[in-house]
Structures are given as structure tokens and as C-alpha cells.
Amino acid sequence: MSVKAFKLVSAVEREMLMGDKNHINIECIECCGKNLYIGTNDCFIYHFILDEKVSTSGKITFAATKQLHKYLGFKKPVSELKAASALTRLLVLCDNTITLVNMMNLEPVPTGARIKGAVTFTLNENPVSGDPFCVEVCIISVKRRTIQMFMVFEDRVQIVKEVVTPEQPCAVAVDGYYLCLALTTQYIILNYNTGISQDLFPYCSDEKRPIVKRIGRQEFLLAGPGGLGMFATVDGISQRAPVHWSENVIGAALCFPYVVALDEEFITVHSMLDQQQKQTLPFKEGHILQDFEGKVIVATNKGVYIMVPLPLEKQIQDLLASHRVEEALVLAKGARRNIPKEKFQVMYKRILQQAGFIQFAQLQFLEAKELFRSGQLDVRELISLYPFLLPTSSSFIRSHPPLHEYADLNQLTQGDQEKMIKCKRFLMSYLNEVRSTEVANGYKEDIDTALLKLYAEANHESLLDLLVSENFCLLTDSAAWLEKHKKYFALGLLYHYNGQDAAALQLWVQIVDGDIEDSTRSDLYEYVVDFLTFCSDQDLVWKYSEWVLQKNEEVGVQIFTKRPLEEQEKNNIDPDDIISCLNKYPKARIKYLEHLVLERKIEKEKYHTHLAALYLEAILHLKSGTTDNCMETIELLLKLRSLLQKSDLYRIHFILDKIRGTDLHMESAILYGKLEEHEKALHILVHELKDFRAAEEYCIWNSENRDLPYRRRLFHMLLSVYLNPDTSDCALVTAAVDLLNNHAAEFDAALVLQLVPDSWSVQLLSPFLAGAVRQSIHTKRMTQVALGLAQAENLIYKYEKVKHKGTPILLSDKKVCQVCQNPFCEPAFVRYPNGGMVHTHCAANRHLNSNVTPCSSSSSSET
């Protein structure tokens, strides 16, 4: 595909060079800065000054001004010209001799320095000598199979090396110590310093003109077989794919990133970056193509032309305009070496952004996303394509010149709804990815607001995730958009995020009540309850408490029971106020009191009594009803019994008065137990309820955390109730036997034997008797063990005492008390384990001298 990379501009017209002398032909050219030198077939050198002119329209022209011409005095054509600007010398090859002439006046150097026997020559653009005042020249000698290296100074020449080649060389290029040679049948790389050579590939010099050109450090361009332009390094390898030339290429030149080739009819331009042919220029009768410091000059026998490169940026823009994204990016990357770093970065980012929009318009979203990221696109450029997504308050103005040709998404998709939906999905994905990156810095409000609008319009599930997480959605724009799309629940979330909880709750209540329609959440009532539970605004909680309780008092009460623990501990809302509020809602009131008593374990008599009374009222109400509420009644009975058993804070007599006259016998028994009136309790359980198992359990839970005598007293009391001589119920006898046999350890066997009737057989009580005997023996043995341990411990103490008494203590009138430092006047004294002796009255003194260490007391020894 074509790219307009160069424009051919005439530099030296035929009339300026030869006038009407048709026999004069151009043989070679050289350009150094503005200086253009032309060698002709009649042994003349012409010197022109080239001035580049740019018109107001940007058109480039060249004006050549002839300075002088010089006849060299031979009858042979001037074969080659090379400028050595550092020496102000022009090297001229004519009649196999290289002559040094002055660049300005074209006069030979006074010393007459020259190099003879040269077929062709080239300069080493990567010299190895390091001398800035000489140039290194490589010639193909008239001697067979010989290459010679010279150092050329301002007025003298010096041969450095002579190298013999395997075949006769036809063309040469040099880089440092490396020679790239076109021999008769092949190309080779030769290190003239070491003599090591590397074969490249074959070719036939008889059939084709060889081309050897240095294109960069240690890299050459060669005319290969099959019309290929081959790249080769000094290591003998190719790091680039070849370019496809015609079979009859005459010359080649380099103007990065392009390789220019000349044949009999055309000038072709290939990219070094992707090896594709980019431009073809018709050009007949051309026979010279060379590049000079980035300037490409082509010549016929009669005229000289300059190939003016179009600015790379314009070439890239032309490629982008043709939607040739890959080529444009390759060219842009290649332009890095020719453009200052900062300017290149700005240019390259813009190119990436433009390329991204081209891919976006072609719905190549993955490629577009990568280009947008790499080009650090201001994401608002993309958002602005979508109508109404940017907030009305946004100050964004599109880039100028524009990055794309589209007014909006409608123009881009040409109204295709399917394409539009795909584009919106892409923007959703892209904004979601970049909103938490550096790309969003400075305009997060625009991004999040646009994302909210896209989610709402598409009914996307991520809308709620956006609103419940950190976001920068602008309230005014977002609220209007959500209302437009009937996303009232989401609008409530937006209000909540912006601190407007009252507005949020008002919306949600309207949804639950059916005043407005939004099916986002089927459990919105429970959500509102949960929201109020954690709401710190007490006014809002009280405002909507009636509403939530009217809807469902058992769920609604959670706004009080599930509040954060720290808030409840501070009593920010007075429990008494809550209870007053719940008076109209009996189930909610019970649940709240259960929360206070059972969960928070508040030890206040009024709450415990109130809860017990409510349980009782509810049970009696259910029992008096005609409907079957058996399960609910049982549940309440179990709760009441549990409270009565475990709590010690309620008013027992108050509850007992309420129970009296009802059939709540078990609850009456529990209350009598709390009053320590166990006989009454057990009488109810045994004679009224005839629940012997409950009677046993009564004894067990009433004696929890009590000593053994208390526990035994309860069980003996129960046994006495069973064995009451006033009753002759066989069931009571059986219960008594079972009680004894199942709880033998809870009875004093001696007392039991006095209570049981004489008519009972030993076999009937054998389990009890066996357990009692076993327990008695166990107790006896444990007592004996404890006694033995005590005796052993006592023996140890006696031994320690004897040991301390057995050590002799000497006391004389020379010994002094370690407290008062006075001698002992009587044999009574106190001795400490560390050997210190003190008066008995000093030992009694609590303020002991620090020299004495009475840290462990000991029995005093008196003598």
C-alpha cells in the first residue's frame, strides 16, 4: 500500500551544468552541507551551493548557485567524489588516481598528495584511528584481488594495510575494521585487522551489478539474488527481513526509516521497519542514487534531483487517515531516533490515541483499550462520544486538533443499535477498569457519573456495587438520571452515600408501600429495617419505627434489638422509651425484653418481671382462645419456665399472684422453689401434676451450685412426699423405689432405711443398697487415703523441726544482737534461718535493720 514518503524536486537543471553541450554527462556527485559537487565525463568538477526554500504553502524548492568549475587535466571522466569536511578536502577519483583538492577553490593540494592505482574507493564512517584530522580511505586496487587502507591527512596520504581477497573485489563498504566486499561470485565480511572472513551469500557479478552500502553501525545493505535487498551485520547474520527490489537495481540509499532503490524506470521506497514497499516514483534514465547526511540525491546524465522526505508526522497522519493503524504505529516507533525525546513522547501518545479511536470505530475493542491505555488517553475524550454521559458541570473540551472524525456515537455507529450497545458495553468495562487507576486522577467525578449512567440505562447489576462502594458520582446529574430510568432504590443508595438518609428512606418507604415501582429488591422492607438498625440518626429511627412495626412487628423490632453493641451499651436510646413505644406491639415488646434480659443480660428487676408477666399474659390469652395455638403456647411455656428457673431478679410473689388460680402448676412449683417452699412445690409436682420425672428434675436444678447437704435435703423431702403415710397410691411407691435406685448417691442410707416401710424386700432396693454400700466403702477408703497423706505431711514437718533444733547454737556475752548491736544479757533469743540472732524484744519490733533478713520465719530457740 502506498505512502507518500518523498517528493522529487529538481536541484540542478541541465542548462546550469552544460548549457548546449549535449556531450557532457554527469558521472558522479557529492554533497556536503550546502555544497554540491558534480563530476562529469569530460573531467570537470562543478561546485554549486544549494539553498532550500519553503513557500508559504509548505512547498520545498532548491536553488542551485554555481560557484566555479575546474578541469582536472585528464581525458578521462571523474569517477567518484568524496568530501572530507574536517580537512576541507575533496577526494577525486579520475584515471585510477585519487587526488586531494581544496573544497572551496578545487585546487590540488600543494604537496601533490594522491593515491594511485584505485579502481574505486570509499570512506570509513566508523574510523579506528581516533585522529580527528584524518580520514580513513579504503580502495579496491588495480592489483588483482587487493584491498588497500589509507589514512588521508590535509596534505598527505599514508598506506595502513594491504589485504588480499579470495576473488577479485567489485564493490566495498567499510565499518571500523570490517570490510563488506562484493567479490566475483559472492559477498563476504572481512576483518582486515585479523584477516578473518565470513561468507554471506553467492551472486554473479557478470549478470548483475553488485550493491554494497553501509546503513548503520556494523550493518550493511546488499543487492542479493532474486531481486532482494539483503541486510547483513558484521557477524554474518541478518537482523531484518529482506526487501523486494526489481532484478535490475542500479543503486540504493538510506533515509531512515526508508530504503530507496533505483532501477531503469522507477525509484522504489521500502520501509526498514516492516520491509513493505511504500512508494514508487517513475524516474527514467537515472544512474546515480546516493544519500548524504540524510539527504537523498538522484541523478540522470543531465540533471540532479533531491528526494525531499515528507515529515514523518504527516506520513503517520496519512496512514491513520487511511485506517492503516499497524503501519502508522510501526512508522511512529521507528521515528523515535529522529525526533527529540520529549517531542516524540507527546507525538507518540497522540498517535496511539488516534489509533485507539480508529480501532474503536471498527469495534476492535481489545486493541482500542490497549492503545488508549498506552497513549494515556484522557478518558473524557471517549466519554464525550456518548451523548449526555458527561456531567453538565464538566468543563471538558475535546482535543484540538481532534483525535477522531466523529461527532458522537450515533454518527460512529450510523444509528445501528447493536453496534451502539456493544460500544456502551465496552465503555462500561473500560471505565470500571480505569476508575481506580492514575488515569482517573483529576476527573473521577466525570468517570463515575458516566459509569452510573451507563449502568442505569443498561439495567446493569454493577450499579448497586458502584453506589455502595467509594464513588465520586455527582449528585445532581446522577439523581436526575436514576429518576429518569426509574432506579429509585439505587437513587436511595446515592442519597445515603451523600449523607441524605432522610431522602433515601423516604424513597424506599414509597417503594415498599407501592407508591412508586422498583423491583430491584424483593426484600426491601428487610433492607430498610437493617438500614435503620445501623442508622446513627435517632430522629430517623423514631420517625420510621411505627412504620416498620406496623408492617411486621417481629421483624421491625430488630431496629432496636440488633443495634450496634457499643451504641446499646451507651444507652443512646433509653430502653424504657423503646418499651413505651412497643406497648402497642405485644410480640415486638416481648422480643425486645428478651433481648434486654437474655442477650444483654441486664440485671434490672423491672425488665425480668415485665418479661415474665408478658409471657404469662400471652399464655393465658392463648389458652382462653378458641383457635388451636398449641405450638405457640408450648414455646411460650418453655420460655417462661426457663426464665423463672434461671433468673433471680423478678418479683416472685407478684408473678405467683398472677399464676394463682390457673392451671400453670409447673410454673407455680418453680416459684415456690424460688421461695424455698420446696414442700409446696414438690406436692404440686407429685400430687397435682403426677409428674415424677419433673419432681426429680426439680430437685436437681434447685440444688445446682449448692452443697451436698442441701441437695440431699431436697431428695429426702421428695422421698418423704412419696412415702407419706396418708396416701396409699401404688404409683408413689414405685416412684419412691425408682428415685432411690436411680439416685442412690443423693441419699443418706441410714436415714432412708428409717423411712422405708419394713415390708419392702432387700431385692426391691438392691440397686440402692448396692450403691449406698459402694459409696460408703468409697468414702471410707478416700478418708483413709486423706488421713495417710496428712500423717505423712505431718511427719515431714516434724522432721524439719528436729533438723532445725539439732544444730548447736553458741551464745556468749561477746555475741551482739544484729538489730541493736548490744550484747545478750539473758539466754532467751531469736534465731533466723540465715543464722542471725536477735533479742526477743528486737524481733518483735517491725522496723528491722536491713542487715538482718527475717524473710522466712522460724521457731525461736531458747537456751
Order of alpha helices (4+ residues) and beta strands (2+ residues): beta-alpha-beta-beta-beta-beta-beta-beta-beta-beta-beta-beta-beta-beta-beta-beta-beta-beta-beta-beta-beta-beta-beta-beta-beta-beta-beta-beta-beta-alpha-alpha-alpha-alpha-alpha-alpha-alpha-alpha-alpha-alpha-alpha-alpha-alpha-alpha-alpha-alpha-alpha-alpha-alpha-alpha-alpha-alpha-alpha-alpha-alpha-alpha-alpha-alpha-alpha-beta-beta-alpha
